[in-house]
Amino acid sequence: MEMSDKRTAELFKAFCDENRIKILKLLQTGEKCACRLNEEVNVTQPTMSHHMKVLCDSGVVVGRKEGKWMHYSISPEGAKAAREIIAQLTSVQKENEDSSC
């Protein structure tokens, strides 16, 4: 699966913040309400909303609305895509012998 540079950057943006890492760890045990995540991470509601937007934009997290509450979980498809892009970016590919500086 080939991912655009923009999508790859969105994915890495999701992983480059300490609070978002905490949120992902909390979601490893299953779906959580935004209010529960906010209590555990101890940030303001607008800050939590920003973090959740970044995580959802990356595709690694999905949200669903139930009444007035948002519930978040790790997306199996998004997690798979993240693993694949990291594997692609870190695989060593042999260059053509003919290429020179």
PEUR-V69568 format. One record per run of one state. SS is the DSSP state (A for helix, B for strand, O for the rest). FROM is the first residue (numbers start at 1). TO is the last residue. If there is no record, write none. Layout:
# PEUR-V69568
ss=SS from=FROM to=TO
ss=SS from=FROM to=TO
This chain:
# PEUR-V69568
ss=O from=1 to=4
ss=A from=5 to=15
ss=O from=16 to=17
ss=A from=18 to=27
ss=O from=28 to=31
ss=B from=32 to=33
ss=A from=34 to=41
ss=O from=42 to=44
ss=A from=45 to=58
ss=O from=59 to=60
ss=B from=61 to=66
ss=O from=67 to=68
ss=B from=69 to=74
ss=O from=75 to=75
ss=A from=76 to=90
ss=O from=91 to=101
